[in-house]
Amino acid sequence: MKNTKRVVAFVCMSTILATTACTSGTKEQATATSGAAVSQAPVTPVKIRVFETDNNYTVPTTIKDDPTFQYVMKKTNTNLDWVFLPHNDYANQLRIKFASGDIPDLVQDWGINTDLMSNDQILPLNDLIDKYGPNLKAQIPKFVWDGVTINGKIMAIPEGPSGNTPSGRVIFVRKDWMDKAGIKEIPKTPDEYLNMLRAFRDTDLNGNGKKDEIPFIARENFTWMENIFGMFGVNPYTYNEYNGEILPGYVHPNFKKAIAYIKTMMDEKLIDPEFLTMKRNVWEQKIQNNQVGSWNHVNENAWDWQNKLNQTQPNAGANVIAIPTPKAPGVENAGHHMLPYRHTFLITKKAKDPAAIVKMMDWMISEEGQKFVYFGLQGVTWKEDGGKISYDIEKDVADKTSPWRPSSFNLVGYNKNLLGVQVGDKAIEKLDEVYQIAQKEGIPNLLLGAPDFKSVKKFPDLAREGNMWMEAASQIIYNKKPLDYFDEFVKNWRAQGGNEIVKEYTDWYKANKK
């Protein structure tokens, strides 16, 4: 497949076409209504100022002469002042701008921006979406809208998650390794998964005579192994209800079981011993070098991994599949934590014409808007004849909009028909298999939509990003402390401010979610 690597990068930036509607009505009706709304817009384009991350892409330095932005403005009758901010410092840049009074009409974020929320600067959108967002209502499913709804008020326009699945990460396995090792059944329990990893360790599956196979691989700071923790119904990103309290996953009793499990993986050489310091490039290289049997990653990268192995190991017969996260006894919800959206777009109370913003977003998610997101400018990078689309990826890549165009304008992303034009049937088949698995698992996110908690800011070392739980887990896994040291860690965590954190979590949950 020509330029597959470039196309796959586009796939990984895209998100998912919703398959269920949160209201009744056909897509045809929604599109017709949206078109009428745009046609009735005033002659003078509506000026809209937008803040968005550049997502580490090369973006236009000015949009006034950019054909892509000119196209959007023409289609939506807008005059856009689209400001790209550096991705690595985006949150901080937003805080600085908001504090100085520079609040735009529209803000892209990854949830409900707490600075805007605490200052009552976010505009609830229920009535506007009912009146001006028929495509938004038809294309974005209810569980996604629920993720941006607080006390009945829709606080943002969400971009649907990967594969339209509430769980965004799965466990990948080399099925060809399973076949060579004589493993006929997909592991359904943590013990069965360990047995599979043992077979990977003990068999020369890459055929180099060295037995250098790595059964499972993860990355620094216990990242990219969330579904391993998730076998026990918790992971570092979850908030779980236990004995009437909302606990962060890393102090839940089941986290102790997860640490014991990972310790077994380490003791038996079933996980790369360098995982706690492993950087992304090394991690990726080992997987692509035909050394790794299983790993944890995002759903939408299913074809990306398969394609890379096809290219780097053409004679290996690699077959990358996703498996349901094995469940420990008594665990109801396993896997990754649920996140119903990727990006969010918040309309602020500074906006002079919020209806025009909703109309613009509604066009983006329309059939015409989705073709623009996937293929670029009609007549330049693609054309349609008799319902058949011809897409020139060479021109689209040369136009340099294909990387950032989806991150800026996509609200759905996974349209089989459109994506199939780019990547082909095999990629779609692989993605569908993974999404079907991810659709059925995930750990509920009990604090979704919560603000930045004061207690977490007060005790940063006790937070998920802090060192306290990671140090305790590392000492147990490397046999410097016994497993029961976890109980001592939890006691110290609570005494040093954890009780205050738990109380704030629990109070917010009871007031907003219970």
C-alpha positions as CSV (number, residue, x, y, z in Angstrom):
1,M,0.0,0.0,0.0
2,K,1.5,3.3,-1.1
3,N,2.4,5.7,1.7
4,T,0.8,3.4,4.2
5,K,2.9,4.8,7.1
6,R,1.8,8.3,6.3
7,V,-1.8,7.3,6.1
8,V,-1.7,5.3,9.3
9,A,-0.4,8.5,11.1
10,F,-3.6,10.1,9.8
11,V,-5.7,7.3,11.2
12,C,-4.0,7.6,14.6
13,M,-4.9,11.3,14.8
14,S,-8.5,10.6,13.8
15,T,-11.3,9.5,16.2
16,I,-14.5,7.8,15.7
17,L,-17.8,8.0,13.8
18,A,-20.6,7.6,16.3
19,T,-22.9,4.7,15.5
20,T,-25.7,5.6,17.8
21,A,-27.7,8.8,18.1
22,C,-28.5,10.6,21.3
23,T,-31.8,11.8,19.7
24,S,-34.2,10.5,17.1
25,G,-34.0,11.7,13.5
26,T,-32.2,10.5,10.4
27,K,-28.8,11.7,9.2
28,E,-30.5,13.0,6.0
29,Q,-32.9,15.2,8.1
30,A,-30.0,16.4,10.2
31,T,-27.9,17.4,7.2
32,A,-30.8,19.2,5.5
33,T,-31.6,21.1,8.7
34,S,-27.9,22.1,9.1
35,G,-27.7,23.3,5.6
36,A,-30.8,25.5,6.1
37,A,-29.3,26.9,9.2
38,V,-26.1,27.9,7.4
39,S,-27.9,29.4,4.4
40,Q,-29.9,31.6,6.7
41,A,-26.8,33.0,8.4
42,P,-26.2,36.7,8.0
43,V,-24.2,37.9,5.0
44,T,-21.4,39.4,7.1
45,P,-19.2,36.5,8.4
46,V,-19.2,36.1,12.1
47,K,-15.8,36.6,13.7
48,I,-14.7,33.7,16.0
49,R,-11.5,33.6,18.0
50,V,-10.3,30.1,18.8
51,F,-7.5,28.7,21.1
52,E,-6.2,25.3,20.1
53,T,-3.0,23.2,20.7
54,D,-0.8,22.7,17.8
55,N,-0.5,19.0,18.7
56,N,3.3,19.3,17.9
57,Y,2.4,19.6,14.2
58,T,3.7,22.3,11.7
59,V,0.6,24.6,11.6
60,P,0.0,27.7,9.5
61,T,1.6,30.8,10.9
62,T,-1.2,32.9,9.6
63,I,-4.6,31.6,8.5
64,K,-5.7,34.5,6.4
65,D,-4.0,33.1,3.3
66,D,-4.3,29.4,4.2
67,P,-6.6,27.6,1.6
68,T,-7.8,25.1,4.3
69,F,-9.0,27.8,6.6
70,Q,-10.4,29.9,3.8
71,Y,-12.5,26.8,2.8
72,V,-13.9,26.4,6.3
73,M,-14.7,30.1,6.6
74,K,-16.5,30.1,3.3
75,K,-18.5,27.0,4.1
76,T,-19.5,28.3,7.6
77,N,-19.8,32.0,6.9
78,T,-17.2,32.8,9.6
79,N,-14.1,35.0,10.0
80,L,-11.8,32.8,12.0
81,D,-9.0,34.0,14.3
82,W,-7.6,30.6,15.0
83,V,-4.7,30.7,17.5
84,F,-2.4,27.7,17.8
85,L,-0.6,27.4,21.1
86,P,2.5,25.1,21.8
87,H,1.2,21.6,22.7
88,N,3.8,20.9,25.4
89,D,2.9,24.1,27.3
90,Y,-0.8,24.3,26.2
91,A,-2.4,24.1,29.7
92,N,-0.1,26.6,31.1
93,Q,-0.5,29.0,28.2
94,L,-4.3,28.8,28.6
95,R,-3.9,29.7,32.3
96,I,-1.7,32.7,31.5
97,K,-4.1,34.0,28.9
98,F,-7.2,33.5,30.9
99,A,-5.6,35.2,33.9
100,S,-4.8,38.2,31.8
101,G,-8.4,38.4,30.6
102,D,-7.6,37.0,27.1
103,I,-10.6,34.6,26.8
104,P,-11.5,33.6,23.2
105,D,-14.9,32.5,21.9
106,L,-14.0,28.9,21.6
107,V,-11.4,26.8,23.5
108,Q,-10.2,23.3,22.6
109,D,-9.3,21.1,25.6
110,W,-9.3,17.5,26.9
111,G,-12.3,17.9,29.2
112,I,-14.0,20.7,31.1
113,N,-11.5,23.5,31.6
114,T,-11.4,24.1,35.4
115,D,-10.2,27.7,35.2
116,L,-13.1,28.7,32.9
117,M,-15.5,26.6,35.0
118,S,-14.5,28.0,38.3
119,N,-14.9,31.6,36.9
120,D,-18.3,30.8,35.4
121,Q,-17.0,31.5,31.8
122,I,-18.4,28.4,30.1
123,L,-21.6,28.7,28.2
124,P,-24.1,25.8,28.7
125,L,-25.1,24.5,25.2
126,N,-28.3,22.5,25.6
127,D,-30.6,24.9,23.8
128,L,-28.1,25.9,21.2
129,I,-27.4,22.3,20.2
130,D,-31.1,21.5,20.1
131,K,-31.7,24.4,17.8
132,Y,-28.5,24.6,15.6
133,G,-26.7,21.2,16.0
134,P,-28.8,18.5,14.3
135,N,-25.7,16.7,13.0
136,L,-24.0,17.0,16.3
137,K,-27.0,15.4,18.0
138,A,-27.3,12.7,15.4
139,Q,-23.6,11.7,15.1
140,I,-22.4,11.9,18.7
141,P,-23.7,9.2,20.9
142,K,-25.3,9.7,24.3
143,F,-22.5,8.4,26.4
144,V,-20.1,10.9,24.9
145,W,-22.5,13.8,25.6
146,D,-22.9,12.4,29.2
147,G,-19.2,12.9,29.6
148,V,-19.5,16.6,29.1
149,T,-22.7,17.1,31.0
150,I,-22.7,18.4,34.6
151,N,-25.9,18.7,36.6
152,G,-27.8,18.4,33.3
153,K,-25.9,21.1,31.5
154,I,-23.9,20.3,28.4
155,M,-20.7,22.2,29.0
156,A,-18.8,21.4,25.7
157,I,-19.0,19.9,22.3
158,P,-17.1,16.6,22.5
159,E,-14.9,14.8,20.0
160,G,-15.8,11.1,20.2
161,P,-13.3,8.6,21.4
162,S,-11.2,6.1,19.5
163,G,-13.5,3.5,17.9
164,N,-16.5,5.0,19.6
165,T,-15.5,2.9,22.5
166,P,-15.5,4.0,26.1
167,S,-12.2,2.2,26.7
168,G,-9.4,3.5,24.7
169,R,-6.6,0.9,25.2
170,V,-6.3,-2.8,24.8
171,I,-3.8,-5.6,25.2
172,F,-2.2,-6.6,21.9
173,V,-0.8,-10.1,21.4
174,R,1.2,-11.7,18.6
175,K,-1.3,-14.4,17.5
176,D,1.4,-16.0,15.4
177,W,3.5,-16.5,18.5
178,M,0.5,-18.1,20.3
179,D,0.1,-20.5,17.4
180,K,3.8,-21.4,17.4
181,A,3.7,-21.9,21.2
182,G,0.7,-24.2,20.9
183,I,-1.7,-21.9,22.7
184,K,-5.1,-22.5,21.3
185,E,-7.3,-20.4,23.6
186,I,-7.3,-16.7,24.3
187,P,-6.4,-16.2,28.0
188,K,-9.4,-15.2,30.0
189,T,-7.9,-14.9,33.5
190,P,-4.7,-13.4,34.8
191,D,-3.3,-16.8,35.5
192,E,-4.0,-18.0,31.9
193,Y,-2.3,-14.8,30.6
194,L,0.8,-15.6,32.7
195,N,0.9,-19.1,31.3
196,M,0.8,-17.6,27.8
197,L,3.7,-15.3,28.7
198,R,5.7,-18.2,30.1
199,A,5.3,-20.0,26.8
200,F,6.6,-16.9,25.0
201,R,9.6,-16.8,27.4
202,D,10.5,-20.5,26.9
203,T,10.1,-20.8,23.2
204,D,12.3,-19.5,20.4
205,L,9.4,-17.8,18.7
206,N,11.3,-15.3,16.6
207,G,13.6,-18.1,15.3
208,N,17.0,-16.5,16.0
209,G,18.2,-19.2,18.3
210,K,18.8,-16.9,21.2
211,K,15.6,-17.2,23.2
212,D,15.6,-13.4,23.6
213,E,11.9,-13.1,23.4
214,I,10.3,-10.5,25.7
215,P,6.9,-11.8,26.8
216,F,5.5,-8.3,27.8
217,I,6.8,-4.8,27.5
218,A,5.8,-1.5,29.2
219,R,7.3,1.9,29.6
220,E,8.7,4.3,32.3
221,N,6.7,5.2,35.4
222,F,4.3,2.2,35.0
223,T,2.9,3.6,31.8
224,W,1.4,1.5,28.9
225,M,0.4,-1.3,31.3
226,E,-2.9,0.1,32.5
227,N,-4.8,-3.0,31.3
228,I,-2.4,-5.2,33.3
229,F,-3.5,-3.3,36.4
230,G,-7.0,-3.3,35.0
231,M,-7.2,-7.1,35.2
232,F,-8.0,-6.4,38.9
233,G,-10.5,-3.6,38.3
234,V,-8.2,-0.7,39.1
235,N,-5.3,1.2,37.5
236,P,-3.4,4.4,38.3
237,Y,-6.0,6.4,36.4
238,T,-9.2,5.1,38.0
239,Y,-11.3,6.3,40.9
240,N,-13.1,3.5,42.6
241,E,-15.9,3.4,45.2
242,Y,-14.9,1.4,48.2
243,N,-16.5,1.3,51.7
244,G,-18.4,4.5,50.9
245,E,-15.3,6.4,49.8
246,I,-13.9,7.3,46.3
247,L,-10.3,6.1,46.2
248,P,-7.7,6.7,43.6
249,G,-6.9,3.3,42.0
250,Y,-3.3,3.2,43.4
251,V,-4.5,3.0,47.0
252,H,-7.4,0.6,46.4
253,P,-6.9,-2.9,48.0
254,N,-7.0,-4.5,44.5
255,F,-4.0,-2.5,43.5
256,K,-2.0,-4.6,45.9
257,K,-3.1,-7.6,44.0
258,A,-2.0,-5.9,40.7
259,I,1.4,-5.1,42.2
260,A,1.8,-8.8,43.3
261,Y,1.0,-9.8,39.8
262,I,3.5,-7.5,38.2
263,K,6.1,-8.7,40.8
264,T,5.5,-12.2,39.5
265,M,6.0,-11.0,36.0
266,M,9.3,-9.5,37.0
267,D,10.5,-12.5,39.1
268,E,9.8,-14.9,36.3
269,K,11.2,-12.7,33.5
270,L,7.9,-12.2,31.8
271,I,8.3,-8.5,31.5
272,D,11.2,-6.4,30.2
273,P,13.3,-5.7,33.4
274,E,14.1,-2.2,32.1
275,F,10.5,-1.2,31.7
276,L,10.5,1.4,34.6
277,T,13.0,3.5,32.7
278,M,12.2,2.6,29.1
279,K,11.6,5.4,26.7
280,R,9.2,5.3,23.8
281,N,11.8,4.9,21.0
282,V,13.3,1.8,22.6
283,W,9.9,0.4,23.4
284,E,8.7,0.8,19.9
285,Q,12.0,-0.6,18.4
286,K,11.8,-3.8,20.4
287,I,8.2,-4.4,19.3
288,Q,9.1,-3.8,15.7
289,N,12.2,-5.9,15.9
290,N,10.1,-9.1,16.4
291,Q,11.1,-9.4,20.1
292,V,7.8,-8.8,21.9
293,G,4.9,-11.1,22.4
294,S,2.4,-8.7,24.1
295,W,2.0,-5.0,24.9
296,N,-0.6,-2.5,25.9
297,H,-1.6,0.4,23.6
298,V,-4.4,2.5,22.0
299,N,-7.1,0.8,20.0
300,E,-6.6,2.8,16.9
301,N,-3.0,1.7,16.5
302,A,-4.0,-1.8,15.7
303,W,-3.3,-1.5,12.0
304,D,-0.3,0.7,12.7
305,W,1.5,-2.1,14.6
306,Q,0.5,-4.8,12.1
307,N,1.8,-2.6,9.2
308,K,5.1,-1.8,10.9
309,L,5.8,-5.4,11.5
310,N,4.8,-6.2,8.0
311,Q,7.4,-3.7,6.8
312,T,10.3,-4.4,9.3
313,Q,9.8,-8.2,9.5
314,P,8.3,-9.2,6.2
315,N,9.2,-12.9,6.7
316,A,8.0,-13.2,10.3
317,G,4.3,-13.9,9.5
318,A,3.3,-11.4,12.2
319,N,-0.3,-11.4,13.2
320,V,-1.2,-8.7,15.8
321,I,-4.5,-9.1,17.5
322,A,-6.2,-7.5,20.5
323,I,-7.6,-9.7,23.3
324,P,-10.2,-8.8,26.0
325,T,-8.5,-7.8,29.2
326,P,-8.4,-11.0,31.4
327,K,-10.4,-10.6,34.6
328,A,-9.4,-11.6,38.1
329,P,-12.0,-13.4,40.1
330,G,-14.8,-11.1,41.4
331,V,-13.8,-8.3,39.0
332,E,-16.8,-6.9,37.0
333,N,-15.2,-4.1,35.1
334,A,-11.7,-4.7,33.7
335,G,-9.3,-2.9,31.3
336,H,-8.5,0.7,30.8
337,H,-10.4,3.5,32.5
338,M,-13.3,4.9,30.5
339,L,-13.0,8.2,28.8
340,P,-15.9,9.1,26.5
341,Y,-14.2,11.8,24.5
342,R,-10.8,12.8,23.1
343,H,-10.9,16.6,22.7
344,T,-13.6,19.0,23.8
345,F,-14.6,22.4,22.4
346,L,-15.9,24.9,25.0
347,I,-17.8,28.0,24.0
348,T,-17.2,30.8,26.4
349,K,-19.5,33.5,27.6
350,K,-17.3,36.0,25.8
351,A,-18.7,34.7,22.5
352,K,-20.9,37.3,20.8
353,D,-22.6,34.8,18.5
354,P,-22.5,31.3,20.1
355,A,-25.1,30.1,17.6
356,A,-22.7,30.7,14.8
357,I,-20.1,28.6,16.6
358,V,-22.5,25.7,17.0
359,K,-23.5,26.0,13.3
360,M,-19.8,25.8,12.4
361,M,-19.2,22.7,14.5
362,D,-22.4,21.2,13.1
363,W,-21.0,21.6,9.5
364,M,-17.7,20.0,10.6
365,I,-19.5,16.8,11.6
366,S,-21.8,16.8,8.5
367,E,-21.1,14.5,5.6
368,E,-19.5,17.3,3.7
369,G,-17.4,18.3,6.7
370,Q,-16.2,14.8,7.2
371,K,-15.0,14.5,3.6
372,F,-13.1,17.7,4.1
373,V,-11.5,16.3,7.3
374,Y,-10.5,13.0,5.7
375,F,-9.4,14.2,2.2
376,G,-8.9,18.0,2.2
377,L,-10.0,20.3,-0.5
378,Q,-12.3,18.9,-3.1
379,G,-10.9,19.4,-6.6
380,V,-7.4,19.7,-5.1
381,T,-6.6,16.5,-3.2
382,W,-9.7,14.5,-4.0
383,K,-12.7,14.3,-6.4
384,E,-16.0,12.4,-6.5
385,D,-17.5,10.9,-9.6
386,G,-20.7,8.9,-9.4
387,G,-20.4,8.5,-5.7
388,K,-16.8,7.1,-6.0
389,I,-14.1,9.1,-4.3
390,S,-10.6,9.4,-5.7
391,Y,-8.1,10.6,-3.1
392,D,-4.6,11.8,-4.0
393,I,-2.6,11.3,-0.8
394,E,0.6,12.6,-2.4
395,K,-1.0,16.0,-3.0
396,D,-2.6,16.0,0.5
397,V,0.8,15.3,2.2
398,A,2.5,17.8,0.0
399,D,-0.2,20.3,1.0
400,K,1.0,19.8,4.6
401,T,-2.5,20.0,6.1
402,S,-3.2,16.3,6.5
403,P,-1.5,16.1,10.0
404,W,-3.2,19.0,11.7
405,R,-6.5,19.1,9.8
406,P,-8.1,16.2,11.8
407,S,-6.9,17.5,15.1
408,S,-8.4,21.0,14.4
409,F,-11.7,20.1,12.7
410,N,-12.5,16.5,13.3
411,L,-15.4,15.7,15.7
412,V,-16.0,12.0,14.7
413,G,-13.2,10.5,12.8
414,Y,-14.0,6.8,12.2
415,N,-16.1,6.7,9.1
416,K,-15.6,3.3,7.5
417,N,-16.4,4.4,4.0
418,L,-14.1,7.4,4.0
419,L,-11.3,5.8,6.0
420,G,-11.4,2.8,3.7
421,V,-10.6,5.0,0.7
422,Q,-7.3,5.8,2.5
423,V,-6.1,2.6,4.2
424,G,-7.9,-0.3,2.5
425,D,-10.1,-3.1,3.6
426,K,-7.5,-5.0,5.6
427,A,-6.8,-2.1,7.9
428,I,-10.6,-1.5,8.4
429,E,-11.0,-5.2,9.3
430,K,-8.2,-5.1,11.8
431,L,-9.6,-1.9,13.4
432,D,-13.1,-3.3,13.6
433,E,-11.9,-6.4,15.5
434,V,-10.2,-4.2,18.1
435,Y,-13.1,-1.8,18.5
436,Q,-15.5,-4.7,19.1
437,I,-13.3,-5.8,22.0
438,A,-12.8,-2.4,23.5
439,Q,-16.5,-1.7,23.2
440,K,-17.2,-4.3,25.9
441,E,-14.7,-3.4,28.6
442,G,-13.5,-0.5,30.7
443,I,-13.5,0.8,34.2
444,P,-16.1,3.6,34.9
445,N,-14.6,7.0,35.5
446,L,-16.4,8.2,38.6
447,L,-14.8,11.7,38.7
448,L,-15.4,12.5,35.0
449,G,-15.9,16.2,34.7
450,A,-14.5,17.0,38.1
451,P,-12.5,20.2,38.7
452,D,-8.9,20.4,39.8
453,F,-9.1,19.4,43.4
454,K,-7.5,21.7,45.9
455,S,-6.3,18.9,48.1
456,V,-4.4,17.3,45.1
457,K,-2.7,20.6,44.4
458,K,-1.9,20.9,48.1
459,F,-0.3,17.4,48.2
460,P,1.2,16.9,44.7
461,D,3.4,14.0,45.7
462,L,0.3,12.0,46.7
463,A,-1.3,12.5,43.2
464,R,-1.2,10.0,40.4
465,E,1.7,11.9,38.8
466,G,3.5,12.0,42.2
467,N,6.3,9.8,43.3
468,M,4.9,8.2,46.5
469,W,2.9,5.3,45.0
470,M,5.4,4.6,42.3
471,E,8.3,4.4,44.8
472,A,6.3,2.0,46.9
473,A,5.3,-0.2,44.0
474,S,8.9,-0.2,42.6
475,Q,10.4,-1.3,45.9
476,I,7.9,-4.2,46.1
477,I,8.4,-5.3,42.5
478,Y,12.2,-5.2,42.8
479,N,12.1,-7.2,46.1
480,K,13.4,-4.4,48.2
481,K,10.2,-4.5,50.3
482,P,7.7,-7.3,51.0
483,L,4.2,-7.2,49.4
484,D,2.7,-6.1,52.7
485,Y,4.6,-2.9,52.5
486,F,1.7,-1.7,50.3
487,D,-0.4,-1.5,53.5
488,E,2.1,0.6,55.2
489,F,2.3,2.9,52.1
490,V,-1.5,3.4,52.1
491,K,-1.4,4.2,55.8
492,N,1.3,6.8,55.3
493,W,-0.4,8.1,52.2
494,R,-3.6,8.8,54.1
495,A,-1.8,10.3,57.1
496,Q,0.2,12.7,54.9
497,G,-2.9,14.2,53.2
498,G,-4.6,11.3,51.5
499,N,-7.6,11.4,53.8
500,E,-8.2,15.0,52.8
501,I,-8.0,14.0,49.1
502,V,-10.3,11.1,49.6
503,K,-12.9,13.3,51.4
504,E,-12.8,15.9,48.6
505,Y,-13.2,13.2,46.0
506,T,-16.1,11.6,47.9
507,D,-17.9,14.9,48.6
508,W,-17.7,15.9,44.9
509,Y,-19.0,12.5,43.8
510,K,-21.9,12.5,46.1
511,A,-22.9,16.1,45.1
512,N,-22.5,15.6,41.4
513,K,-22.7,12.0,40.3
514,K,-24.4,9.9,43.0
